């Protein structure tokens, strides 16, 4: 899993007009990852942010205790939950 895979996820979600992209983030010091849900209208700007803020391996550039560990797209929060919360 790398930044190119994340870009593909955002691209496919936009192309298929999916409502949401969910991103699962592991943070040092927290017992469970957090899920961020991005709406379709924000996808281009949000991916631009991720590309600037995260390195090739999806680690936050400014703090290596934060890493993207999963992502998916869907039309409902339940779709996102099904793929990212196990």
TORKOL-4160 file (C-alpha; in steps of 0.2 Angstrom, whole numbers, padded with zeros to 4 digits, m for minus):
86
<pt num="1" X="0000" Y="0000" Z="0000"/>
<pt num="2" X="0007" Y="0017" Z="m0005"/>
<pt num="3" X="0003" Y="0034" Z="m0011"/>
<pt num="4" X="m0001" Y="0028" Z="m0029"/>
<pt num="5" X="m0014" Y="0016" Z="m0022"/>
<pt num="6" X="m0022" Y="0030" Z="m0013"/>
<pt num="7" X="m0022" Y="0041" Z="m0028"/>
<pt num="8" X="m0030" Y="0026" Z="m0038"/>
<pt num="9" X="m0044" Y="0025" Z="m0024"/>
<pt num="10" X="m0048" Y="0043" Z="m0025"/>
<pt num="11" X="m0048" Y="0043" Z="m0044"/>
<pt num="12" X="m0059" Y="0028" Z="m0045"/>
<pt num="13" X="m0071" Y="0035" Z="m0033"/>
<pt num="14" X="m0072" Y="0051" Z="m0043"/>
<pt num="15" X="m0074" Y="0042" Z="m0059"/>
<pt num="16" X="m0088" Y="0031" Z="m0052"/>
<pt num="17" X="m0096" Y="0046" Z="m0044"/>
<pt num="18" X="m0095" Y="0037" Z="m0027"/>
<pt num="19" X="m0101" Y="0048" Z="m0012"/>
<pt num="20" X="m0087" Y="0045" Z="0000"/>
<pt num="21" X="m0069" Y="0040" Z="0002"/>
<pt num="22" X="m0064" Y="0033" Z="0019"/>
<pt num="23" X="m0046" Y="0034" Z="0025"/>
<pt num="24" X="m0040" Y="0023" Z="0040"/>
<pt num="25" X="m0026" Y="0032" Z="0050"/>
<pt num="26" X="m0016" Y="0024" Z="0064"/>
<pt num="27" X="m0009" Y="0036" Z="0077"/>
<pt num="28" X="0004" Y="0033" Z="0090"/>
<pt num="29" X="m0003" Y="0033" Z="0107"/>
<pt num="30" X="m0021" Y="0029" Z="0102"/>
<pt num="31" X="m0028" Y="0011" Z="0105"/>
<pt num="32" X="m0038" Y="0011" Z="0089"/>
<pt num="33" X="m0036" Y="0019" Z="0072"/>
<pt num="34" X="m0048" Y="0033" Z="0066"/>
<pt num="35" X="m0058" Y="0034" Z="0050"/>
<pt num="36" X="m0059" Y="0050" Z="0041"/>
<pt num="37" X="m0073" Y="0051" Z="0028"/>
<pt num="38" X="m0071" Y="0063" Z="0013"/>
<pt num="39" X="m0086" Y="0068" Z="0003"/>
<pt num="40" X="m0085" Y="0067" Z="m0016"/>
<pt num="41" X="m0085" Y="0086" Z="m0019"/>
<pt num="42" X="m0069" Y="0087" Z="m0009"/>
<pt num="43" X="m0060" Y="0073" Z="m0017"/>
<pt num="44" X="m0048" Y="0083" Z="m0028"/>
<pt num="45" X="m0042" Y="0095" Z="m0014"/>
<pt num="46" X="m0041" Y="0081" Z="m0001"/>
<pt num="47" X="m0030" Y="0070" Z="m0012"/>
<pt num="48" X="m0019" Y="0085" Z="m0015"/>
<pt num="49" X="m0018" Y="0087" Z="0004"/>
<pt num="50" X="m0013" Y="0069" Z="0007"/>
<pt num="51" X="0000" Y="0069" Z="m0007"/>
<pt num="52" X="0008" Y="0085" Z="0001"/>
<pt num="53" X="0007" Y="0079" Z="0019"/>
<pt num="54" X="0011" Y="0060" Z="0017"/>
<pt num="55" X="0026" Y="0051" Z="0010"/>
<pt num="56" X="0027" Y="0037" Z="m0003"/>
<pt num="57" X="0023" Y="0024" Z="0011"/>
<pt num="58" X="0009" Y="0034" Z="0018"/>
<pt num="59" X="0018" Y="0040" Z="0034"/>
<pt num="60" X="0014" Y="0058" Z="0039"/>
<pt num="61" X="0030" Y="0068" Z="0034"/>
<pt num="62" X="0030" Y="0079" Z="0049"/>
<pt num="63" X="0028" Y="0065" Z="0062"/>
<pt num="64" X="0031" Y="0047" Z="0059"/>
<pt num="65" X="0018" Y="0041" Z="0072"/>
<pt num="66" X="0004" Y="0044" Z="0060"/>
<pt num="67" X="0001" Y="0033" Z="0045"/>
<pt num="68" X="m0013" Y="0029" Z="0033"/>
<pt num="69" X="m0016" Y="0010" Z="0035"/>
<pt num="70" X="m0032" Y="0008" Z="0024"/>
<pt num="71" X="m0044" Y="0017" Z="0012"/>
<pt num="72" X="m0059" Y="0013" Z="0002"/>
<pt num="73" X="m0074" Y="0021" Z="m0007"/>
<pt num="74" X="m0093" Y="0019" Z="m0006"/>
<pt num="75" X="m0110" Y="0027" Z="m0007"/>
<pt num="76" X="m0114" Y="0025" Z="0012"/>
<pt num="77" X="m0105" Y="0026" Z="0028"/>
<pt num="78" X="m0109" Y="0007" Z="0030"/>
<pt num="79" X="m0099" Y="0004" Z="0014"/>
<pt num="80" X="m0084" Y="0012" Z="0022"/>
<pt num="81" X="m0087" Y="0004" Z="0039"/>
<pt num="82" X="m0088" Y="m0014" Z="0030"/>
<pt num="83" X="m0071" Y="m0011" Z="0022"/>
<pt num="84" X="m0061" Y="m0002" Z="0035"/>
<pt num="85" X="m0067" Y="m0008" Z="0052"/>
<pt num="86" X="m0063" Y="m0026" Z="0056"/>
